[in-house]
Structures are given as C-alpha cells and as structure tokens.
Amino acid sequence: MRHLQRTIKAVIYEGDESGYVGSCFDLPVVTQGKTLDEVVSNLKEAIELHFEGEDPAEMGYVENPAILITYEVDAVYARA
C-alpha cells in the first residue's frame, strides 16, 4: 500500500519587483499576489485548479490535503 501525503508544502517570499510569490515544493504550482492574503488565496486556488478533475491519490495525496505554508524573511542582525 502506497503512503499518501496529507500535506502540500509551499513557501511564500517577497517578489523581485513587488508583492509576493507563492510556490509549492512538490507540485508545479507558482503564483503571486500584491499582499500576503492575496498570494495565499491565489495559492489555494492554483492548487485546487491543479487537482481539478484528477484523482489526488494518483499524485500521491489524500483527498483534500492540508496546505502548509512557510514565509521566507531576510535575516536582520542587530548592530551595536
């Protein structure tokens, strides 16, 4: 029996020009948005569209997997 993933892992980071970019690690899904709320909403919609009409198990996922999103930030160092 094949183990199915329960979580889709994604990362959000600041775009080069402006706004934010959201990208999945194991799915070919990338999107963007002007705000964090917009990019999260767009990411969820893009994932739904990716799975539309497909059997999630064939892609290695359970039905209705959770989405785990990490937000990348630049390191800031205190100056003395």
Chimera marker file (.cmm) of the C-alpha trace (Angstrom):
<marker_set name="trace">
<marker id="1" x="0.000" y="0.000" z="0.000" r="1" g="1" b="0" radius="0.5"/>
<marker id="2" x="1.351" y="3.377" z="-1.028" r="1" g="1" b="0" radius="0.5"/>
<marker id="3" x="1.692" y="6.107" z="1.608" r="1" g="1" b="0" radius="0.5"/>
<marker id="4" x="-0.263" y="9.223" z="0.581" r="1" g="1" b="0" radius="0.5"/>
<marker id="5" x="0.871" y="12.679" z="1.652" r="1" g="1" b="0" radius="0.5"/>
<marker id="6" x="-1.528" y="14.617" z="3.872" r="1" g="1" b="0" radius="0.5"/>
<marker id="7" x="0.160" y="17.994" z="3.416" r="1" g="1" b="0" radius="0.5"/>
<marker id="8" x="1.078" y="20.138" z="0.443" r="1" g="1" b="0" radius="0.5"/>
<marker id="9" x="4.152" y="22.188" z="1.323" r="1" g="1" b="0" radius="0.5"/>
<marker id="10" x="4.583" y="25.687" z="-0.088" r="1" g="1" b="0" radius="0.5"/>
<marker id="11" x="6.694" y="28.768" z="0.517" r="1" g="1" b="0" radius="0.5"/>
<marker id="12" x="5.917" y="32.465" z="0.162" r="1" g="1" b="0" radius="0.5"/>
<marker id="13" x="8.657" y="35.013" z="-0.397" r="1" g="1" b="0" radius="0.5"/>
<marker id="14" x="8.885" y="38.644" z="-1.473" r="1" g="1" b="0" radius="0.5"/>
<marker id="15" x="8.900" y="39.156" z="-5.234" r="1" g="1" b="0" radius="0.5"/>
<marker id="16" x="11.757" y="40.830" z="-7.089" r="1" g="1" b="0" radius="0.5"/>
<marker id="17" x="9.721" y="43.866" z="-8.132" r="1" g="1" b="0" radius="0.5"/>
<marker id="18" x="6.866" y="43.993" z="-5.610" r="1" g="1" b="0" radius="0.5"/>
<marker id="19" x="4.330" y="41.807" z="-3.888" r="1" g="1" b="0" radius="0.5"/>
<marker id="20" x="4.793" y="38.146" z="-3.008" r="1" g="1" b="0" radius="0.5"/>
<marker id="21" x="5.360" y="34.841" z="-4.777" r="1" g="1" b="0" radius="0.5"/>
<marker id="22" x="3.933" y="31.510" z="-3.615" r="1" g="1" b="0" radius="0.5"/>
<marker id="23" x="5.439" y="28.236" z="-4.799" r="1" g="1" b="0" radius="0.5"/>
<marker id="24" x="4.768" y="24.579" z="-3.967" r="1" g="1" b="0" radius="0.5"/>
<marker id="25" x="7.691" y="22.234" z="-3.300" r="1" g="1" b="0" radius="0.5"/>
<marker id="26" x="6.295" y="19.034" z="-4.843" r="1" g="1" b="0" radius="0.5"/>
<marker id="27" x="3.708" y="20.388" z="-7.289" r="1" g="1" b="0" radius="0.5"/>
<marker id="28" x="4.286" y="22.544" z="-10.371" r="1" g="1" b="0" radius="0.5"/>
<marker id="29" x="2.302" y="25.422" z="-8.844" r="1" g="1" b="0" radius="0.5"/>
<marker id="30" x="3.558" y="29.024" z="-8.660" r="1" g="1" b="0" radius="0.5"/>
<marker id="31" x="1.505" y="32.189" z="-8.200" r="1" g="1" b="0" radius="0.5"/>
<marker id="32" x="1.813" y="35.748" z="-6.970" r="1" g="1" b="0" radius="0.5"/>
<marker id="33" x="-0.134" y="38.475" z="-5.216" r="1" g="1" b="0" radius="0.5"/>
<marker id="34" x="0.185" y="42.075" z="-4.070" r="1" g="1" b="0" radius="0.5"/>
<marker id="35" x="-0.445" y="41.172" z="-0.403" r="1" g="1" b="0" radius="0.5"/>
<marker id="36" x="0.135" y="38.103" z="1.760" r="1" g="1" b="0" radius="0.5"/>
<marker id="37" x="-3.628" y="37.488" z="1.906" r="1" g="1" b="0" radius="0.5"/>
<marker id="38" x="-3.873" y="37.690" z="-1.880" r="1" g="1" b="0" radius="0.5"/>
<marker id="39" x="-0.957" y="35.325" z="-2.537" r="1" g="1" b="0" radius="0.5"/>
<marker id="40" x="-2.346" y="32.779" z="-0.027" r="1" g="1" b="0" radius="0.5"/>
<marker id="41" x="-5.752" y="32.941" z="-1.706" r="1" g="1" b="0" radius="0.5"/>
<marker id="42" x="-4.148" y="32.622" z="-5.156" r="1" g="1" b="0" radius="0.5"/>
<marker id="43" x="-2.016" y="29.698" z="-3.970" r="1" g="1" b="0" radius="0.5"/>
<marker id="44" x="-5.068" y="27.828" z="-2.669" r="1" g="1" b="0" radius="0.5"/>
<marker id="45" x="-6.921" y="28.479" z="-5.934" r="1" g="1" b="0" radius="0.5"/>
<marker id="46" x="-3.944" y="27.365" z="-8.056" r="1" g="1" b="0" radius="0.5"/>
<marker id="47" x="-3.656" y="24.122" z="-6.065" r="1" g="1" b="0" radius="0.5"/>
<marker id="48" x="-7.394" y="23.479" z="-6.461" r="1" g="1" b="0" radius="0.5"/>
<marker id="49" x="-7.076" y="24.017" z="-10.223" r="1" g="1" b="0" radius="0.5"/>
<marker id="50" x="-4.078" y="21.682" z="-10.359" r="1" g="1" b="0" radius="0.5"/>
<marker id="51" x="-6.126" y="18.888" z="-8.756" r="1" g="1" b="0" radius="0.5"/>
<marker id="52" x="-9.331" y="19.653" z="-10.692" r="1" g="1" b="0" radius="0.5"/>
<marker id="53" x="-10.614" y="16.548" z="-12.467" r="1" g="1" b="0" radius="0.5"/>
<marker id="54" x="-7.731" y="14.451" z="-11.125" r="1" g="1" b="0" radius="0.5"/>
<marker id="55" x="-7.518" y="11.713" z="-8.525" r="1" g="1" b="0" radius="0.5"/>
<marker id="56" x="-5.304" y="13.107" z="-5.723" r="1" g="1" b="0" radius="0.5"/>
<marker id="57" x="-4.149" y="9.558" z="-4.893" r="1" g="1" b="0" radius="0.5"/>
<marker id="58" x="-2.621" y="9.249" z="-8.363" r="1" g="1" b="0" radius="0.5"/>
<marker id="59" x="-0.487" y="12.297" z="-7.480" r="1" g="1" b="0" radius="0.5"/>
<marker id="60" x="0.424" y="10.859" z="-4.080" r="1" g="1" b="0" radius="0.5"/>
<marker id="61" x="-2.016" y="12.874" z="-1.913" r="1" g="1" b="0" radius="0.5"/>
<marker id="62" x="-5.018" y="12.116" z="0.270" r="1" g="1" b="0" radius="0.5"/>
<marker id="63" x="-8.361" y="13.650" z="-0.623" r="1" g="1" b="0" radius="0.5"/>
<marker id="64" x="-8.392" y="17.347" z="0.446" r="1" g="1" b="0" radius="0.5"/>
<marker id="65" x="-4.811" y="17.615" z="1.745" r="1" g="1" b="0" radius="0.5"/>
<marker id="66" x="-3.846" y="20.434" z="4.108" r="1" g="1" b="0" radius="0.5"/>
<marker id="67" x="-1.546" y="23.202" z="2.875" r="1" g="1" b="0" radius="0.5"/>
<marker id="68" x="1.492" y="24.067" z="5.000" r="1" g="1" b="0" radius="0.5"/>
<marker id="69" x="2.898" y="27.470" z="4.034" r="1" g="1" b="0" radius="0.5"/>
<marker id="70" x="6.259" y="28.834" z="5.137" r="1" g="1" b="0" radius="0.5"/>
<marker id="71" x="7.103" y="32.522" z="4.785" r="1" g="1" b="0" radius="0.5"/>
<marker id="72" x="10.720" y="33.401" z="3.976" r="1" g="1" b="0" radius="0.5"/>
<marker id="73" x="12.153" y="36.547" z="5.530" r="1" g="1" b="0" radius="0.5"/>
<marker id="74" x="15.595" y="38.107" z="5.269" r="1" g="1" b="0" radius="0.5"/>
<marker id="75" x="17.775" y="37.844" z="8.346" r="1" g="1" b="0" radius="0.5"/>
<marker id="76" x="18.189" y="41.087" z="10.258" r="1" g="1" b="0" radius="0.5"/>
<marker id="77" x="21.167" y="41.496" z="12.527" r="1" g="1" b="0" radius="0.5"/>
<marker id="78" x="21.356" y="43.932" z="15.430" r="1" g="1" b="0" radius="0.5"/>
<marker id="79" x="24.161" y="46.455" z="15.287" r="1" g="1" b="0" radius="0.5"/>
<marker id="80" x="25.951" y="47.569" z="18.358" r="1" g="1" b="0" radius="0.5"/>
<link id1="1" id2="2" r="1" g="1" b="0" radius="0.2"/>
<link id1="2" id2="3" r="1" g="1" b="0" radius="0.2"/>
<link id1="3" id2="4" r="1" g="1" b="0" radius="0.2"/>
<link id1="4" id2="5" r="1" g="1" b="0" radius="0.2"/>
<link id1="5" id2="6" r="1" g="1" b="0" radius="0.2"/>
<link id1="6" id2="7" r="1" g="1" b="0" radius="0.2"/>
<link id1="7" id2="8" r="1" g="1" b="0" radius="0.2"/>
<link id1="8" id2="9" r="1" g="1" b="0" radius="0.2"/>
<link id1="9" id2="10" r="1" g="1" b="0" radius="0.2"/>
<link id1="10" id2="11" r="1" g="1" b="0" radius="0.2"/>
<link id1="11" id2="12" r="1" g="1" b="0" radius="0.2"/>
<link id1="12" id2="13" r="1" g="1" b="0" radius="0.2"/>
<link id1="13" id2="14" r="1" g="1" b="0" radius="0.2"/>
<link id1="14" id2="15" r="1" g="1" b="0" radius="0.2"/>
<link id1="15" id2="16" r="1" g="1" b="0" radius="0.2"/>
<link id1="16" id2="17" r="1" g="1" b="0" radius="0.2"/>
<link id1="17" id2="18" r="1" g="1" b="0" radius="0.2"/>
<link id1="18" id2="19" r="1" g="1" b="0" radius="0.2"/>
<link id1="19" id2="20" r="1" g="1" b="0" radius="0.2"/>
<link id1="20" id2="21" r="1" g="1" b="0" radius="0.2"/>
<link id1="21" id2="22" r="1" g="1" b="0" radius="0.2"/>
<link id1="22" id2="23" r="1" g="1" b="0" radius="0.2"/>
<link id1="23" id2="24" r="1" g="1" b="0" radius="0.2"/>
<link id1="24" id2="25" r="1" g="1" b="0" radius="0.2"/>
<link id1="25" id2="26" r="1" g="1" b="0" radius="0.2"/>
<link id1="26" id2="27" r="1" g="1" b="0" radius="0.2"/>
<link id1="27" id2="28" r="1" g="1" b="0" radius="0.2"/>
<link id1="28" id2="29" r="1" g="1" b="0" radius="0.2"/>
<link id1="29" id2="30" r="1" g="1" b="0" radius="0.2"/>
<link id1="30" id2="31" r="1" g="1" b="0" radius="0.2"/>
<link id1="31" id2="32" r="1" g="1" b="0" radius="0.2"/>
<link id1="32" id2="33" r="1" g="1" b="0" radius="0.2"/>
<link id1="33" id2="34" r="1" g="1" b="0" radius="0.2"/>
<link id1="34" id2="35" r="1" g="1" b="0" radius="0.2"/>
<link id1="35" id2="36" r="1" g="1" b="0" radius="0.2"/>
<link id1="36" id2="37" r="1" g="1" b="0" radius="0.2"/>
<link id1="37" id2="38" r="1" g="1" b="0" radius="0.2"/>
<link id1="38" id2="39" r="1" g="1" b="0" radius="0.2"/>
<link id1="39" id2="40" r="1" g="1" b="0" radius="0.2"/>
<link id1="40" id2="41" r="1" g="1" b="0" radius="0.2"/>
<link id1="41" id2="42" r="1" g="1" b="0" radius="0.2"/>
<link id1="42" id2="43" r="1" g="1" b="0" radius="0.2"/>
<link id1="43" id2="44" r="1" g="1" b="0" radius="0.2"/>
<link id1="44" id2="45" r="1" g="1" b="0" radius="0.2"/>
<link id1="45" id2="46" r="1" g="1" b="0" radius="0.2"/>
<link id1="46" id2="47" r="1" g="1" b="0" radius="0.2"/>
<link id1="47" id2="48" r="1" g="1" b="0" radius="0.2"/>
<link id1="48" id2="49" r="1" g="1" b="0" radius="0.2"/>
<link id1="49" id2="50" r="1" g="1" b="0" radius="0.2"/>
<link id1="50" id2="51" r="1" g="1" b="0" radius="0.2"/>
<link id1="51" id2="52" r="1" g="1" b="0" radius="0.2"/>
<link id1="52" id2="53" r="1" g="1" b="0" radius="0.2"/>
<link id1="53" id2="54" r="1" g="1" b="0" radius="0.2"/>
<link id1="54" id2="55" r="1" g="1" b="0" radius="0.2"/>
<link id1="55" id2="56" r="1" g="1" b="0" radius="0.2"/>
<link id1="56" id2="57" r="1" g="1" b="0" radius="0.2"/>
<link id1="57" id2="58" r="1" g="1" b="0" radius="0.2"/>
<link id1="58" id2="59" r="1" g="1" b="0" radius="0.2"/>
<link id1="59" id2="60" r="1" g="1" b="0" radius="0.2"/>
<link id1="60" id2="61" r="1" g="1" b="0" radius="0.2"/>
<link id1="61" id2="62" r="1" g="1" b="0" radius="0.2"/>
<link id1="62" id2="63" r="1" g="1" b="0" radius="0.2"/>
<link id1="63" id2="64" r="1" g="1" b="0" radius="0.2"/>
<link id1="64" id2="65" r="1" g="1" b="0" radius="0.2"/>
<link id1="65" id2="66" r="1" g="1" b="0" radius="0.2"/>
<link id1="66" id2="67" r="1" g="1" b="0" radius="0.2"/>
<link id1="67" id2="68" r="1" g="1" b="0" radius="0.2"/>
<link id1="68" id2="69" r="1" g="1" b="0" radius="0.2"/>
<link id1="69" id2="70" r="1" g="1" b="0" radius="0.2"/>
<link id1="70" id2="71" r="1" g="1" b="0" radius="0.2"/>
<link id1="71" id2="72" r="1" g="1" b="0" radius="0.2"/>
<link id1="72" id2="73" r="1" g="1" b="0" radius="0.2"/>
<link id1="73" id2="74" r="1" g="1" b="0" radius="0.2"/>
<link id1="74" id2="75" r="1" g="1" b="0" radius="0.2"/>
<link id1="75" id2="76" r="1" g="1" b="0" radius="0.2"/>
<link id1="76" id2="77" r="1" g="1" b="0" radius="0.2"/>
<link id1="77" id2="78" r="1" g="1" b="0" radius="0.2"/>
<link id1="78" id2="79" r="1" g="1" b="0" radius="0.2"/>
<link id1="79" id2="80" r="1" g="1" b="0" radius="0.2"/>
</marker_set>
